[in-house]
Amino acid sequence: MLQANDLKQLIQHWAEIMERNRDYLIKLDSAVGDSDLGLTMSDGFAAASKAIANQDETDIGKLAYNAGKAMSTAVPSTMGTLMASGLMAVGKALKGKTEMDDQTVAEFFQAYFDGVQSRGKAQVGEKTFLDGLYGAVESLKADVADGKLLSDAAPRAAVAAHAGFLATKGMLAQHGRAGGRGEQSRDLLDPGAAVADLLMQGFAEFVAEKTE
């Protein structure tokens, strides 16, 4: 069972991962965007983590929503808003819950996916963050339904996220600056999907540390 403090630790871990990979995301984004993705993600998740670190709130939904609100204020760019929308959607979906079993963890990531999709209006296959997260969420849901332990399901979800990220090379971008490149966009990996890859990598690391 994961509780409120575990969510705090997970978001803190995500903040650390985004900070470590800031230059990597900047490099990816420089090919298709305005090179600010690394800063947006490191600053955004840092703000989300800081906002809830000292809150006594035990409601996981409220914590996630508060973290998302803080992120939306700190990084009001397109990607910052999308990531904040994911957390806020989690907040609404899990409001009232003080614990997350494995099924609820799968619901957490489905709500994150749905929140980003609702805000960004993109579809899977359009070379966005969703392409990195979709396979991971489906993998996680399937493994949980099959009764697999989260310690096994989380790394499998991370592998699926990485595969989803790599598969964006060859896709035709439909959104943002990359969408304006037309066929040239097929040669590039999507930076947004890289963020999904990092989130699931971070989640797998978090679960491994919890189960050591």
C-alpha positions in Angstrom: 0.0 0.0 0.0 1.3 3.5 -0.9 0.3 6.4 1.3 0.5 10.2 1.2 4.2 10.2 2.2 4.9 7.8 -0.6 3.4 10.2 -3.2 5.6 13.0 -1.8 8.6 10.8 -2.2 7.6 9.8 -5.7 7.2 13.4 -6.9 10.5 14.3 -5.2 12.1 11.5 -7.1 10.6 12.7 -10.3 12.0 16.2 -9.6 15.4 14.7 -9.1 15.2 12.8 -12.3 14.1 15.8 -14.3 17.0 17.8 -12.8 19.5 15.1 -13.7 18.2 14.9 -17.2 17.7 18.6 -17.8 20.4 18.9 -20.4 19.2 15.7 -22.1 15.7 17.2 -22.5 17.1 20.5 -23.6 19.1 18.7 -26.4 16.1 16.7 -27.5 13.8 19.8 -27.5 16.3 22.0 -29.4 15.6 19.9 -32.5 11.9 20.5 -32.5 11.0 23.2 -30.0 12.6 26.2 -28.2 15.0 24.2 -26.0 13.2 25.0 -22.7 11.8 21.6 -21.9 14.6 20.6 -19.6 14.1 23.8 -17.5 10.4 23.5 -17.6 10.4 19.9 -16.3 13.1 20.4 -13.7 11.5 23.6 -12.4 8.0 22.3 -12.6 8.5 19.1 -10.7 10.7 20.8 -8.2 7.8 23.3 -7.5 5.3 20.4 -7.3 7.5 18.6 -4.8 8.2 21.7 -2.7 4.5 22.6 -2.5 3.5 19.4 -0.8 6.7 18.3 1.0 5.6 19.8 4.4 1.9 19.4 4.1 0.2 17.2 6.7 -2.5 16.2 4.2 -3.2 12.5 4.1 -5.6 12.6 1.2 -3.6 11.4 -1.8 -5.9 13.1 -4.2 -5.6 16.5 -2.6 -1.8 16.2 -2.5 -1.7 15.4 -6.2 -4.0 18.3 -7.0 -2.0 20.7 -4.9 1.2 19.5 -6.6 -0.3 20.1 -10.0 -1.6 23.6 -9.1 1.9 24.5 -7.9 3.4 23.2 -11.1 0.9 25.1 -13.3 1.9 28.4 -11.6 5.6 27.7 -11.7 5.8 26.7 -15.4 2.8 28.0 -17.3 4.2 26.8 -20.7 2.5 24.3 -22.9 4.3 21.2 -21.5 4.2 22.6 -18.0 0.5 23.0 -18.2 0.0 19.5 -19.6 2.1 17.9 -16.8 0.2 19.9 -14.2 -3.1 18.9 -15.8 -2.1 15.2 -15.4 -1.4 15.7 -11.6 -4.6 17.6 -11.1 -6.6 14.9 -12.9 -5.0 12.4 -10.6 -6.1 14.6 -7.7 -9.7 14.5 -8.9 -9.7 10.8 -9.6 -8.2 9.8 -6.2 -9.8 12.4 -4.0 -10.6 10.9 -0.6 -8.1 8.1 -0.8 -5.4 7.8 1.8 -3.9 4.6 0.5 -3.2 3.2 -3.0 -3.2 -0.5 -3.6 -1.8 -1.8 -6.9 -5.1 -1.3 -8.7 -5.2 2.3 -7.5 -1.7 2.8 -8.7 -2.8 1.8 -12.2 -5.7 4.2 -11.9 -3.3 6.9 -10.9 -1.4 6.6 -14.1 -4.5 6.2 -16.2 -5.9 9.4 -14.7 -2.6 11.2 -15.4 -2.8 10.0 -19.0 -6.4 11.1 -19.3 -5.7 14.5 -17.8 -2.9 15.2 -20.2 -5.0 14.0 -23.2 -8.0 16.0 -22.2 -6.0 19.2 -21.9 -3.8 18.7 -25.0 -6.4 17.2 -27.3 -3.8 14.8 -28.8 -4.3 11.2 -29.7 -1.9 8.3 -29.4 0.2 8.1 -32.6 0.5 11.9 -33.0 4.1 12.0 -31.6 3.5 13.4 -28.2 3.9 12.6 -24.5 1.0 10.3 -24.8 3.0 7.9 -27.0 5.5 7.4 -24.2 2.9 6.9 -21.5 0.2 4.9 -23.3 2.0 1.5 -23.5 3.3 1.9 -19.9 -0.3 2.4 -18.6 -1.6 -0.5 -20.5 1.2 -2.7 -19.3 0.6 -1.7 -15.7 -3.1 -2.2 -15.9 -2.7 -5.7 -17.5 -0.1 -6.8 -15.0 -2.1 -5.6 -12.0 -5.2 -7.4 -13.4 -3.1 -10.6 -13.7 -2.1 -10.3 -10.0 1.6 -9.4 -10.7 3.4 -7.6 -7.9 4.1 -3.9 -8.4 7.8 -4.7 -8.0 7.5 -6.7 -11.3 4.9 -4.5 -13.0 6.7 -1.2 -12.5 9.9 -2.1 -14.4 7.8 -3.7 -17.2 5.9 -0.4 -17.5 9.2 1.5 -17.7 10.3 -0.8 -20.5 7.0 -0.1 -22.3 7.4 3.6 -21.9 10.9 3.5 -23.3 9.7 1.5 -26.3 7.0 4.1 -26.8 9.5 6.9 -26.8 11.7 5.2 -29.3 8.7 4.5 -31.5 8.1 8.2 -31.9 10.9 8.3 -34.4 9.1 7.6 -37.7 5.9 9.2 -36.5 4.5 12.4 -38.2 4.2 15.2 -35.6 0.8 16.8 -35.5 1.2 19.3 -32.7 3.5 22.2 -31.7 6.5 23.4 -33.6 7.4 19.9 -34.6 4.1 19.7 -36.4 5.2 22.5 -38.6 8.1 20.5 -39.9 5.9 18.1 -41.8 7.7 15.0 -43.1 11.0 16.2 -41.6 9.5 15.5 -38.1 9.6 11.8 -38.8 13.3 11.7 -38.3 13.2 13.0 -34.7 12.4 11.5 -31.3 9.6 13.3 -29.4 10.8 15.2 -26.3 7.4 14.9 -24.7 7.5 11.1 -25.0 11.0 11.3 -23.4 9.4 12.9 -20.3 7.0 10.0 -20.1 9.9 7.6 -20.4 11.7 9.4 -17.5 8.5 9.4 -15.3 8.1 5.7 -15.7 11.8 5.1 -15.2 11.5 7.1 -12.0 8.5 5.2 -10.9 10.2 1.9 -11.3 13.2 3.1 -9.3 10.9 4.4 -6.6 9.1 1.0 -6.4 12.4 -0.9 -6.3 13.6 1.3 -3.4 10.3 0.7 -1.5 10.5 -3.0 -1.9 14.2 -3.6 -1.1 
